[in-house]
Amino acid sequence: MLVFLIRRIGHGILVLWLITLAVFGLFFVAPSNVAQSLAGRQATPETIALVKHRLGLDLPIWRQYLNFIENAAHGNLGFDYYHQVPVTTIIGQALPVTVSLALGAAVLWLLLGVFNGVISAVHPRSLADRGLTLFSLFFYSFPSFLLGLLLLYFLYFRLTLAGFEWFPAGGYTGITQELGSWVQHLILPWLALALLLAATYTRLTRGSMLDVLGEDYIRTARSKGIRESRVVVRHGLRSALTPVVTQFGIDLGQLVGGVVVIESVFSLPGLGKTAVTAINQQDLPVIIGIVLFASAAVVVANILVDIVYAVLDPRVRLH
Amino acid sequence: MTASLEMLETSAPAIEGRSPFLLAFRRLRRDKVAMVSLVVIVLIVLMAVFAPLFATITGHPPNEQYRDIGLTPDGLPRGPNGTFWLGTDDLGRDVLVRIAYGARVSLLVGVAATAITVAVGIVLGLAAGFLGGVVDTILARLIDVVLSVPFLLVAIALVSVTGPSLSITVLVIGFFSWASVARIVRGQVLSLREREFVEAARSLGAGDTRIMFVDVLPNVLAPVIVYTTLLIPVVIVTQATLSFLGLGLPPPTADWGGMISASQNYYTTAWWFILFPGLALLITTLAFNLFGDGVRDAFDPRADRLR
């Protein structure tokens, strides 16, 4: 197990290092006029050169990369070009928003997906099964921005017009500031994200439940006279959840850098929206910092999933 | 004895070989939802192909701005009427005609990016799984890297640096999607290459390339076909998302994501401006997903057990 762990973490670090190379290559080779836009339109070439020098942009690319890696190893991802705020501070401010969004939505989509999946598997090919499959595929097919706008139109605009000011148009309040307002601002984004992702879980739960319910020990449990609901939940669902847990870990990791659109539509100042703003301003340290952070989240999530899997299924460790 | 055997031979129906693909195709043809979806997909393709016909019939070219008859005196879009069947957009252009032209962009990107993705994914997945060794180690790490990068963020950043265009969109989507296909193919090939038929081919003197593409490839096609049909709607949504974030095709080219993005500021006053492009996009992705779902069921032997 220890060897497996060390090898897995070693792989993760290698992948992250390759990503720093790729990201650095992509963004620094591309032509950038950030010094120009920082110095202003009427800046003399001398001023632009000075700005470049201060940002370290006049150094050779490999020197910039080495500096970056050295600082990153000390937990310093650089400073943003415009206000000289540490990138780690920017990520630290945006992360709670993204985590609030992802975790709240996760609760919803797990409940929705697993519940629908179990119902479908218990009555395969029934009307309920087909209806639920259609329902989840319908929302799965939605482009996230369209679903977000639709929710805003009906649940914010129409409701507010009708005199029910239940949901705000967007924005964010910290959970420590005011719990009620935090929930109120996040309900619509949670709903949007959960509906988009639930389909995967419905299908996964349905498939794995169908497999499990065909097992001998389920027949044994039934023949012992255990209530059907107990057979399904205690004996069936329990072992059917392994692939769901795996998918859940992977999805959570991906969401850190993947909720760009939902955050933009609902004006949530999370990692995605911060990154988009940085991209529009060519604020390279912020872009690179967030891309790396999000990649690290995926890598870590994958390692955790592998560990959970290895604990549940010892055969995995051999390969 | 011989007589009865002859009788048996003549009376028994000819036994035809049925490949897994033929079986899957037959199952698919019985799937009503999949067939309806296929019809819808064909209709959308026809709409894209005959987009100029929409312009001819309505008399409105896709980029013509009717600032006089297409906008209200306040400069707002006009709702559906006899002249503009699905209303006009913020610049007084015909929404119906632009939706028809937008279908071209969505389908073109959907098919082109998927084709690149699958071609690259198959070749690299085959190479990694079959050749093994250093090739596999390098490719497997590369797959890990691509799958770990936050795709949408990097895509937006790349397009914002290079400037938006059709080919950039296709390349960026293809560049970040091949890894999933490669991973599927690699996993399958890893077990296939140990099978006897590979050994048989080798003993007959076949080289690596021939074994990979002639003997192994057909055996991994089923999951790839399933993945491909389900990838097209994902690609279409990704293209629309890039457009929505302002990184689609440069104006005035009509495309669905861009139309929806422009309609955001008018959704309180001009419902048709967001509804119809939104519906076009949703119906397209839904049709592809339902069809893909049918294809998956058709190829999945487990699905049979339930019938």
Interface residues (C-beta under 8 A of the other chain):
Chain A: H11 L14 V15 L16 L18 I19 A22 V23 L26 F27 A30 P31 S32 P124 R125 T133 L137 F138 Y140 S141 F142 P143 S144 F145 L146 L149 L150 Y153 F157 G207 L210 Q254 V256 G257 G258 V260 V261 S264 G272 A275 V276 I279 N280 Q282 I287 I290 V291 A294 S295 V298 V299 N302
Chain B: R141 L142 D144 V145 L147 S148 V149 P150 F151 L152 L153 V154 I156 A157 L158 S160 V161 T162 P233 V237 A240 T241 F244 L245 G257 I260 S261 Q264 Y267 T268 I274 G278 L281 L282 T285 L286 F288 N289 L290 D293 R302 L306 R307
